[in-house]
Amino acid sequence: MKGKIPVTIITGFLGAGKTTLINNLIKKHPDKKFAIIENEFGEIGLDGSFIIGADENIFELSNGCICCSLNTDFYELINKLQTGGYDFNHLLIETTGIADPTSIVNAFLSDYEIIERFTIDAVICLADAVNIEDLIDSEPEARKQLTIADIILLNKIDSVRKGYCDGLMSRIQDFNLLATIYPTSQADISLLEILDTHQYSGRKIEQSVSTFKNLAFLGNNNLKHEIKSIGISIPGDLDFERFRFWFETILFFAKYRPYRVKGILSFKDVPEKCILHAIKDNYVFDRGDLWQASEERYCKLVFIGRNLDNLEIEENIYKLRAE
């Protein structure tokens, strides 16, 4: 296997249509050789029968894909896929319906051996249009699944009236402004491109953050679950070391620890834009395009999390400006 293998993480609450989506992805992309990590074989619903048992956890499917179960240690399973001589060029991971997917995402951001071989392409969340409104209010895991997603498929829209679906999309967007939302029925993605979207690349993050306007006014302060998106925009350069210390403090200790942060940052004496991407306790910096001589330097950040106070965060960032 040459180059890093893209990873698509598929999450969503129980019954949202995750396995149906995987089947549809396999049908849409016959040219890809997928490795698929499923929740439990007892609940498996993939098309095709198992024809070769490589070991007790990994099987080859009749369409040439391989499939394995998450009911073993995750790192052991990833190591088997890496070292077992399996031929695949895209990894699909379906998380359990009642799980916070953050731990799996972080494995691909923090483990050196995994980073060397894999790169996250996107986190896709299936949301059941019939039940998601109730789940948002009652299930913390459902909220986290939505907040961590890059792409949200609002599924089963054929089971709700159109006006209701429009309201759901608006409510979901309230606390995840960074996600792209597509309405679907039966997880039909035949007209959508949701693979190889490079959501975790520096260029994609820069593009998504730079499109926001009037960032300081984004966010809904009246959500009873207290999860929302806010944006901060300030002119000029920041001091890198002071910013890093402050940012690590809010990730680990602050009352408003964010679930996710994306940003375009300008640091003093650094000629390139710095692209920031954070998931819970892990964060990475990437170098973006050069700041042009005629371009006014600025910093823009989008936070998703609980108890976010945009005025307090903005005030703190202003104190980190370079002198």
Buried (B, 14 or more C-beta within 10 A) or exposed (E): EEEEBBBBBBBBBBEBBBBBBBBBBBEBEEEBBBBBBBBEBEEBEBBBEBEEEBEEBBBBBEEBBBBBBBEBEBEEBBEBBBEEEBEBBBBBBBBBBEBBBBEBBBBBBBEEEBBEBBBBBBBBBBBBBBBBBEBBEEBEBBBBBBBBBBBBBBBBBEEBEEEEBEEBBEBBBBBBBBBBBBBBEBBBBEEBEBBEBBBBBBEBBBEBBEEBEEBBEBBBEEBEBBBBBBBBBBEEBBBBEEBBEBBEEBBEEBEBBBBBBBBBBBBEEBEBBBBBBBBBEBBBBBEBBEBEEEEEBBBBBBBBBBEBBBEEBBEBBBEBBBE
